[in-house]
């Protein structure tokens, strides 16, 4: 969300909301709405896209240090999609789930 400014010797950073605006515009297209209807059985109300755009607009009103603190806190709050394991934990988990396949041969 933060991009470096070009053309100045000191890299000024700013928040760009373009991708959120584009995502909101795409959300209302017939292509997206029909995909959602096919996949989910209902149309998308684009509520999440509106929230993302307004959230970006609110970040634009804050100082750079506040924006960095907010974005860092959000990153820390997100759960990672992978669960990291040691070699021993991974081996035990693998054997629990798939160990029976070795006995079938």
N, CA, C and O atoms as a GROMACS GRO file, in nm:
protein
  420
    1UNK      N    1   0.081  -0.118   0.000
    1UNK     CA    2   0.000   0.000   0.000
    1UNK      C    3   0.086   0.125   0.000
    1UNK      O    4   0.042   0.230  -0.047
    2UNK      N    5   0.207   0.115   0.052
    2UNK     CA    6   0.296   0.230   0.051
    2UNK      C    7   0.388   0.218  -0.068
    2UNK      O    8   0.451   0.114  -0.089
    3UNK      N    9   0.397   0.325  -0.144
    3UNK     CA   10   0.484   0.325  -0.261
    3UNK      C   11   0.583   0.438  -0.249
    3UNK      O   12   0.555   0.540  -0.186
    4UNK      N   13   0.699   0.420  -0.308
    4UNK     CA   14   0.802   0.523  -0.304
    4UNK      C   15   0.777   0.625  -0.414
    4UNK      O   16   0.743   0.589  -0.526
    5UNK      N   17   0.795   0.749  -0.380
    5UNK     CA   18   0.780   0.854  -0.479
    5UNK      C   19   0.899   0.854  -0.573
    5UNK      O   20   1.010   0.821  -0.531
    6UNK      N   21   0.880   0.891  -0.697
    6UNK     CA   22   0.987   0.893  -0.795
    6UNK      C   23   1.022   1.036  -0.830
    6UNK      O   24   0.935   1.124  -0.829
    7UNK      N   25   1.149   1.060  -0.858
    7UNK     CA   26   1.190   1.192  -0.905
    7UNK      C   27   1.248   1.280  -0.798
    7UNK      O   28   1.297   1.388  -0.830
    8UNK      N   29   1.244   1.240  -0.671
    8UNK     CA   30   1.304   1.324  -0.568
    8UNK      C   31   1.421   1.249  -0.505
    8UNK      O   32   1.426   1.126  -0.507
    9UNK      N   33   1.515   1.325  -0.450
    9UNK     CA   34   1.632   1.262  -0.391
    9UNK      C   35   1.596   1.192  -0.262
    9UNK      O   36   1.652   1.086  -0.231
   10UNK      N   37   1.503   1.248  -0.186
   10UNK     CA   38   1.455   1.178  -0.067
   10UNK      C   39   1.327   1.106  -0.106
   10UNK      O   40   1.233   1.166  -0.157
   11UNK      N   41   1.326   0.979  -0.081
   11UNK     CA   42   1.210   0.899  -0.122
   11UNK      C   43   1.093   0.930  -0.030
   11UNK      O   44   1.089   0.885   0.085
   12UNK      N   45   0.999   1.006  -0.080
   12UNK     CA   46   0.879   1.034  -0.003
   12UNK      C   47   0.783   0.919  -0.025
   12UNK      O   48   0.764   0.871  -0.137
   13UNK      N   49   0.723   0.876   0.082
   13UNK     CA   50   0.633   0.761   0.072
   13UNK      C   51   0.490   0.809   0.090
   13UNK      O   52   0.462   0.902   0.166
   14UNK      N   53   0.401   0.744   0.019
   14UNK     CA   54   0.260   0.780   0.028
   14UNK      C   55   0.176   0.655   0.014
   14UNK      O   56   0.223   0.552  -0.034
   15UNK      N   57   0.053   0.665   0.056
   15UNK     CA   58  -0.041   0.555   0.046
   15UNK      C   59  -0.114   0.567  -0.086
   15UNK      O   60  -0.163   0.674  -0.121
   16UNK      N   61  -0.122   0.457  -0.161
   16UNK     CA   62  -0.193   0.457  -0.288
   16UNK      C   63  -0.320   0.374  -0.275
   16UNK      O   64  -0.316   0.258  -0.234
   17UNK      N   65  -0.433   0.434  -0.309
   17UNK     CA   66  -0.563   0.367  -0.300
   17UNK      C   67  -0.612   0.319  -0.435
   17UNK      O   68  -0.726   0.273  -0.446
   18UNK      N   69  -0.529   0.329  -0.537
   18UNK     CA   70  -0.571   0.294  -0.673
   18UNK      C   71  -0.618   0.150  -0.683
   18UNK      O   72  -0.721   0.123  -0.745
   19UNK      N   73  -0.543   0.057  -0.623
   19UNK     CA   74  -0.581  -0.083  -0.636
   19UNK      C   75  -0.714  -0.113  -0.567
   19UNK      O   76  -0.789  -0.200  -0.611
   20UNK      N   77  -0.745  -0.040  -0.459
   20UNK     CA   78  -0.872  -0.061  -0.391
   20UNK      C   79  -0.987  -0.002  -0.472
   20UNK      O   80  -1.096  -0.059  -0.476
   21UNK      N   81  -0.963   0.111  -0.535
   21UNK     CA   82  -1.064   0.171  -0.621
   21UNK      C   83  -1.092   0.080  -0.742
   21UNK      O   84  -1.207   0.061  -0.781
   22UNK      N   85  -0.985   0.025  -0.801
   22UNK     CA   86  -1.001  -0.067  -0.913
   22UNK      C   87  -1.076  -0.194  -0.871
   22UNK      O   88  -1.162  -0.243  -0.945
   23UNK      N   89  -1.043  -0.246  -0.753
   23UNK     CA   90  -1.110  -0.366  -0.704
   23UNK      C   91  -1.259  -0.340  -0.682
   23UNK      O   92  -1.342  -0.426  -0.710
   24UNK      N   93  -1.291  -0.221  -0.632
   24UNK     CA   94  -1.432  -0.186  -0.613
   24UNK      C   95  -1.504  -0.175  -0.746
   24UNK      O   96  -1.616  -0.223  -0.761
   25UNK      N   97  -1.440  -0.113  -0.844
   25UNK     CA   98  -1.501  -0.103  -0.977
   25UNK      C   99  -1.523  -0.239  -1.040
   25UNK      O  100  -1.628  -0.264  -1.100
   26UNK      N  101  -1.425  -0.329  -1.026
   26UNK     CA  102  -1.439  -0.463  -1.082
   26UNK      C  103  -1.548  -0.542  -1.010
   26UNK      O  104  -1.615  -0.626  -1.071
   27UNK      N  105  -1.566  -0.514  -0.883
   27UNK     CA  106  -1.667  -0.587  -0.805
   27UNK      C  107  -1.808  -0.569  -0.863
   27UNK      O  108  -1.890  -0.660  -0.854
   28UNK      N  109  -1.834  -0.455  -0.922
   28UNK     CA  110  -1.968  -0.429  -0.975
   28UNK      C  111  -1.985  -0.471  -1.122
   28UNK      O  112  -2.091  -0.450  -1.180
   29UNK      N  113  -1.882  -0.530  -1.181
   29UNK     CA  114  -1.895  -0.573  -1.320
   29UNK      C  115  -1.980  -0.699  -1.329
   29UNK      O  116  -1.984  -0.778  -1.234
   30UNK      N  117  -2.048  -0.719  -1.441
   30UNK     CA  118  -2.126  -0.840  -1.458
   30UNK      C  119  -2.043  -0.968  -1.448
   30UNK      O  120  -2.090  -1.070  -1.399
   31UNK      N  121  -1.918  -0.962  -1.495
   31UNK     CA  122  -1.832  -1.081  -1.489
   31UNK      C  123  -1.813  -1.125  -1.345
   31UNK      O  124  -1.832  -1.243  -1.313
   32UNK      N  125  -1.776  -1.033  -1.258
   32UNK     CA  126  -1.753  -1.068  -1.118
   32UNK      C  127  -1.882  -1.113  -1.050
   32UNK      O  128  -1.884  -1.212  -0.977
   33UNK      N  129  -1.989  -1.040  -1.076
   33UNK     CA  130  -2.116  -1.075  -1.012
   33UNK      C  131  -2.164  -1.214  -1.054
   33UNK      O  132  -2.216  -1.290  -0.971
   34UNK      N  133  -2.148  -1.248  -1.181
   34UNK     CA  134  -2.190  -1.381  -1.227
   34UNK      C  135  -2.099  -1.490  -1.171
   34UNK      O  136  -2.147  -1.599  -1.139
   35UNK      N  137  -1.968  -1.462  -1.159
   35UNK     CA  138  -1.878  -1.558  -1.096
   35UNK      C  139  -1.920  -1.584  -0.952
   35UNK      O  140  -1.924  -1.699  -0.908
   36UNK      N  141  -1.950  -1.479  -0.879
   36UNK     CA  142  -1.992  -1.495  -0.741
   36UNK      C  143  -2.123  -1.572  -0.731
   36UNK      O  144  -2.140  -1.657  -0.644
   37UNK      N  145  -2.216  -1.541  -0.822
   37UNK     CA  146  -2.344  -1.611  -0.821
   37UNK      C  147  -2.325  -1.760  -0.851
   37UNK      O  148  -2.389  -1.845  -0.789
   38UNK      N  149  -2.237  -1.790  -0.945
   38UNK     CA  150  -2.210  -1.929  -0.981
   38UNK      C  151  -2.141  -2.003  -0.867
   38UNK      O  152  -2.177  -2.117  -0.836
   39UNK      N  153  -2.044  -1.938  -0.805
   39UNK     CA  154  -1.966  -2.004  -0.700
   39UNK      C  155  -2.037  -2.008  -0.566
   39UNK      O  156  -2.034  -2.110  -0.497
   40UNK      N  157  -2.102  -1.898  -0.528
   40UNK     CA  158  -2.157  -1.886  -0.393
   40UNK      C  159  -2.310  -1.895  -0.388
   40UNK      O  160  -2.367  -1.918  -0.282
   41UNK      N  161  -2.374  -1.876  -0.501
   41UNK     CA  162  -2.520  -1.880  -0.502
   41UNK      C  163  -2.586  -1.748  -0.471
   41UNK      O  164  -2.708  -1.741  -0.459
   42UNK      N  165  -2.506  -1.643  -0.458
   42UNK     CA  166  -2.562  -1.510  -0.433
   42UNK      C  167  -2.467  -1.407  -0.492
   42UNK      O  168  -2.349  -1.435  -0.515
   43UNK      N  169  -2.519  -1.288  -0.516
   43UNK     CA  170  -2.438  -1.180  -0.571
   43UNK      C  171  -2.352  -1.118  -0.462
   43UNK      O  172  -2.385  -1.127  -0.344
   44UNK      N  173  -2.244  -1.056  -0.501
   44UNK     CA  174  -2.152  -0.991  -0.408
   44UNK      C  175  -2.201  -0.849  -0.382
   44UNK      O  176  -2.226  -0.774  -0.476
   45UNK      N  177  -2.215  -0.812  -0.255
   45UNK     CA  178  -2.257  -0.675  -0.224
   45UNK      C  179  -2.139  -0.578  -0.221
   45UNK      O  180  -2.159  -0.459  -0.201
   46UNK      N  181  -2.017  -0.628  -0.239
   46UNK     CA  182  -1.894  -0.548  -0.247
   46UNK      C  183  -1.864  -0.472  -0.118
   46UNK      O  184  -1.789  -0.374  -0.119
   47UNK      N  185  -1.921  -0.517  -0.008
   47UNK     CA  186  -1.902  -0.451   0.121
   47UNK      C  187  -1.755  -0.450   0.162
   47UNK      O  188  -1.706  -0.348   0.211
   48UNK      N  189  -1.685  -0.561   0.142
   48UNK     CA  190  -1.543  -0.566   0.178
   48UNK      C  191  -1.459  -0.470   0.096
   48UNK      O  192  -1.364  -0.410   0.147
   49UNK      N  193  -1.494  -0.455  -0.030
   49UNK     CA  194  -1.420  -0.363  -0.117
   49UNK      C  195  -1.439  -0.218  -0.073
   49UNK      O  196  -1.345  -0.139  -0.075
   50UNK      N  197  -1.563  -0.184  -0.034
   50UNK     CA  198  -1.589  -0.050   0.018
   50UNK      C  199  -1.509  -0.025   0.145
   50UNK      O  200  -1.450   0.081   0.162
   51UNK      N  201  -1.507  -0.125   0.235
   51UNK     CA  202  -1.431  -0.110   0.360
   51UNK      C  203  -1.283  -0.089   0.332
   51UNK      O  204  -1.220  -0.004   0.395
   52UNK      N  205  -1.228  -0.166   0.238
   52UNK     CA  206  -1.087  -0.150   0.204
   52UNK      C  207  -1.057  -0.011   0.150
   52UNK      O  208  -0.956   0.050   0.185
   53UNK      N  209  -1.145   0.040   0.064
   53UNK     CA  210  -1.125   0.173   0.006
   53UNK      C  211  -1.133   0.281   0.113
   53UNK      O  212  -1.047   0.370   0.117
   54UNK      N  213  -1.234   0.276   0.200
   54UNK     CA  214  -1.246   0.378   0.304
   54UNK      C  215  -1.133   0.367   0.406
   54UNK      O  216  -1.089   0.468   0.460
   55UNK      N  217  -1.088   0.246   0.431
   55UNK     CA  218  -0.974   0.227   0.520
   55UNK      C  219  -0.849   0.292   0.460
   55UNK      O  220  -0.772   0.357   0.530
   56UNK      N  221  -0.830   0.275   0.330
   56UNK     CA  222  -0.717   0.338   0.262
   56UNK      C  223  -0.728   0.490   0.268
   56UNK      O  224  -0.629   0.559   0.292
   57UNK      N  225  -0.848   0.542   0.246
   57UNK     CA  226  -0.868   0.686   0.254
   57UNK      C  227  -0.836   0.738   0.394
   57UNK      O  228  -0.779   0.846   0.409
   58UNK      N  229  -0.873   0.663   0.496
   58UNK     CA  230  -0.844   0.708   0.632
   58UNK      C  231  -0.695   0.704   0.660
   58UNK      O  232  -0.644   0.787   0.736
   59UNK      N  233  -0.623   0.610   0.598
   59UNK     CA  234  -0.477   0.606   0.616
   59UNK      C  235  -0.410   0.727   0.550
   59UNK      O  236  -0.305   0.772   0.596
   60UNK      N  237  -0.470   0.779   0.446
   60UNK     CA  238  -0.412   0.895   0.376
   60UNK      C  239  -0.416   1.021   0.463
   60UNK      O  240  -0.340   1.115   0.439
   61UNK      N  241  -0.501   1.024   0.564
   61UNK     CA  242  -0.512   1.141   0.650
   61UNK      C  243  -0.415   1.136   0.766
   61UNK      O  244  -0.404   1.232   0.842
   62UNK      N  245  -0.344   1.026   0.782
   62UNK     CA  246  -0.254   1.008   0.895
   62UNK      C  247  -0.110   1.036   0.854
   62UNK      O  248  -0.077   1.036   0.736
   63UNK      N  249  -0.025   1.059   0.952
   63UNK     CA  250   0.117   1.084   0.924
   63UNK      C  251   0.183   0.952   0.884
   63UNK      O  252   0.130   0.843   0.909
   64UNK      N  253   0.299   0.964   0.822
   64UNK     CA  254   0.370   0.846   0.772
   64UNK      C  255   0.405   0.750   0.886
   64UNK      O  256   0.394   0.629   0.869
   65UNK      N  257   0.446   0.803   1.001
   65UNK     CA  258   0.482   0.716   1.114
   65UNK      C  259   0.359   0.641   1.166
   65UNK      O  260   0.369   0.523   1.200
   66UNK      N  261   0.244   0.709   1.170
   66UNK     CA  262   0.121   0.642   1.214
   66UNK      C  263   0.081   0.532   1.116
   66UNK      O  264   0.039   0.424   1.156
   67UNK      N  265   0.095   0.560   0.986
   67UNK     CA  266   0.060   0.462   0.884
   67UNK      C  267   0.148   0.338   0.896
   67UNK      O  268   0.099   0.226   0.889
   68UNK      N  269   0.278   0.360   0.916
   68UNK     CA  270   0.368   0.246   0.930
   68UNK      C  271   0.335   0.164   1.054
   68UNK      O  272   0.340   0.041   1.048
   69UNK      N  273   0.303   0.229   1.164
   69UNK     CA  274   0.264   0.157   1.286
   69UNK      C  275   0.138   0.075   1.264
   69UNK      O  276   0.130  -0.040   1.306
   70UNK      N  277   0.039   0.134   1.199
   70UNK     CA  278  -0.087   0.065   1.174
   70UNK      C  279  -0.066  -0.056   1.084
   70UNK      O  280  -0.117  -0.164   1.112
   71UNK      N  281   0.011  -0.039   0.976
   71UNK     CA  282   0.035  -0.149   0.882
   71UNK      C  283   0.117  -0.260   0.947
   71UNK      O  284   0.091  -0.378   0.921
   72UNK      N  285   0.215  -0.225   1.030
   72UNK     CA  286   0.293  -0.327   1.100
   72UNK      C  287   0.207  -0.403   1.198
   72UNK      O  288   0.220  -0.525   1.211
   73UNK      N  289   0.118  -0.334   1.268
   73UNK     CA  290   0.028  -0.401   1.363
   73UNK      C  291  -0.066  -0.496   1.290
   73UNK      O  292  -0.096  -0.605   1.340
   74UNK      N  293  -0.112  -0.457   1.173
   74UNK     CA  294  -0.200  -0.545   1.095
   74UNK      C  295  -0.126  -0.670   1.050
   74UNK      O  296  -0.181  -0.780   1.054
   75UNK      N  297  -0.001  -0.653   1.006
   75UNK     CA  298   0.078  -0.768   0.962
   75UNK      C  299   0.103  -0.865   1.076
   75UNK      O  300   0.097  -0.987   1.057
   76UNK      N  301   0.130  -0.812   1.194
   76UNK     CA  302   0.153  -0.898   1.310
   76UNK      C  303   0.024  -0.969   1.350
   76UNK      O  304   0.029  -1.082   1.400
   77UNK      N  305  -0.089  -0.906   1.331
   77UNK     CA  306  -0.216  -0.963   1.370
   77UNK      C  307  -0.266  -1.073   1.276
   77UNK      O  308  -0.351  -1.153   1.314
   78UNK      N  309  -0.213  -1.076   1.155
   78UNK     CA  310  -0.257  -1.177   1.058
   78UNK      C  311  -0.197  -1.312   1.094
   78UNK      O  312  -0.081  -1.322   1.135
   79UNK      N  313  -0.277  -1.415   1.078
   79UNK     CA  314  -0.224  -1.549   1.098
   79UNK      C  315  -0.167  -1.599   0.967
   79UNK      O  316  -0.221  -1.573   0.859
   80UNK      N  317  -0.060  -1.670   0.977
   80UNK     CA  318   0.007  -1.721   0.857
   80UNK      C  319  -0.066  -1.846   0.810
   80UNK      O  320  -0.119  -1.921   0.891
   81UNK      N  321  -0.070  -1.867   0.679
   81UNK     CA  322  -0.144  -1.981   0.625
   81UNK      C  323  -0.072  -2.113   0.646
   81UNK      O  324  -0.134  -2.219   0.639
   82UNK      N  325   0.058  -2.109   0.673
   82UNK     CA  326   0.135  -2.230   0.695
   82UNK      C  327   0.164  -2.244   0.843
   82UNK      O  328   0.182  -2.145   0.914
   83UNK      N  329   0.167  -2.368   0.890
   83UNK     CA  330   0.212  -2.390   1.026
   83UNK      C  331   0.354  -2.444   1.019
   83UNK      O  332   0.380  -2.547   0.957
   84UNK      N  333   0.446  -2.374   1.082
   84UNK     CA  334   0.586  -2.411   1.076
   84UNK      C  335   0.615  -2.517   1.180
   84UNK      O  336   0.571  -2.506   1.295
   85UNK      N  337   0.688  -2.620   1.140
   85UNK     CA  338   0.720  -2.731   1.229
   85UNK      C  339   0.869  -2.762   1.220
   85UNK      O  340   0.935  -2.734   1.121
   86UNK      N  341   0.918  -2.821   1.327
   86UNK     CA  342   1.054  -2.872   1.322
   86UNK      C  343   1.053  -3.000   1.241
   86UNK      O  344   0.947  -3.051   1.205
   87UNK      N  345   1.171  -3.052   1.211
   87UNK     CA  346   1.180  -3.176   1.133
   87UNK      C  347   1.112  -3.291   1.208
   87UNK      O  348   1.043  -3.373   1.146
   88UNK      N  349   1.130  -3.296   1.337
   88UNK     CA  350   1.069  -3.403   1.417
   88UNK      C  351   0.917  -3.391   1.417
   88UNK      O  352   0.846  -3.491   1.401
   89UNK      N  353   0.865  -3.269   1.436
   89UNK     CA  354   0.720  -3.248   1.435
   89UNK      C  355   0.661  -3.282   1.298
   89UNK      O  356   0.555  -3.344   1.289
   90UNK      N  357   0.730  -3.241   1.192
   90UNK     CA  358   0.681  -3.269   1.057
   90UNK      C  359   0.682  -3.418   1.030
   90UNK      O  360   0.587  -3.471   0.971
   91UNK      N  361   0.785  -3.487   1.072
   91UNK     CA  362   0.794  -3.631   1.051
   91UNK      C  363   0.684  -3.704   1.127
   91UNK      O  364   0.621  -3.794   1.072
   92UNK      N  365   0.660  -3.666   1.251
   92UNK     CA  366   0.554  -3.728   1.331
   92UNK      C  367   0.417  -3.702   1.269
   92UNK      O  368   0.333  -3.792   1.262
   93UNK      N  369   0.394  -3.579   1.225
   93UNK     CA  370   0.266  -3.545   1.164
   93UNK      C  371   0.245  -3.623   1.035
   93UNK      O  372   0.135  -3.671   1.008
   94UNK      N  373   0.351  -3.634   0.954
   94UNK     CA  374   0.342  -3.710   0.830
   94UNK      C  375   0.308  -3.856   0.856
   94UNK      O  376   0.223  -3.914   0.789
   95UNK      N  377   0.375  -3.914   0.953
   95UNK     CA  378   0.349  -4.055   0.986
   95UNK      C  379   0.209  -4.075   1.041
   95UNK      O  380   0.146  -4.178   1.014
   96UNK      N  381   0.158  -3.978   1.118
   96UNK     CA  382   0.021  -3.988   1.169
   96UNK      C  383  -0.080  -3.987   1.056
   96UNK      O  384  -0.176  -4.064   1.057
   97UNK      N  385  -0.059  -3.901   0.959
   97UNK     CA  386  -0.157  -3.886   0.851
   97UNK      C  387  -0.138  -3.987   0.739
   97UNK      O  388  -0.237  -4.036   0.683
   98UNK      N  389  -0.014  -4.018   0.705
   98UNK     CA  390   0.011  -4.099   0.586
   98UNK      C  391   0.094  -4.224   0.612
   98UNK      O  392   0.133  -4.293   0.517
   99UNK      N  393   0.123  -4.253   0.736
   99UNK     CA  394   0.205  -4.370   0.769
   99UNK      C  395   0.141  -4.501   0.728
   99UNK      O  396   0.212  -4.598   0.700
  100UNK      N  397   0.010  -4.506   0.724
  100UNK     CA  398  -0.060  -4.629   0.688
  100UNK      C  399  -0.033  -4.668   0.542
  100UNK      O  400  -0.049  -4.784   0.505
  101UNK      N  401   0.007  -4.574   0.460
  101UNK     CA  402   0.035  -4.603   0.318
  101UNK      C  403   0.161  -4.687   0.302
  101UNK      O  404   0.174  -4.761   0.205
  102UNK      N  405   0.254  -4.675   0.396
  102UNK     CA  406   0.376  -4.756   0.389
  102UNK      C  407   0.347  -4.904   0.414
  102UNK      O  408   0.416  -4.991   0.362
  103UNK      N  409   0.246  -4.934   0.495
  103UNK     CA  410   0.213  -5.072   0.530
  103UNK      C  411   0.138  -5.145   0.419
  103UNK      O  412   0.134  -5.268   0.418
  104UNK      N  413   0.078  -5.072   0.326
  104UNK     CA  414  -0.002  -5.135   0.221
  104UNK      C  415   0.083  -5.198   0.112
  104UNK      O  416   0.032  -5.279   0.035
  105UNK      N  417   0.208  -5.163   0.102
  105UNK     CA  418   0.291  -5.213  -0.007
  105UNK      C  419   0.337  -5.349   0.017
  105UNK      O  420   0.408  -5.406  -0.065
   0.00000   0.00000   0.00000
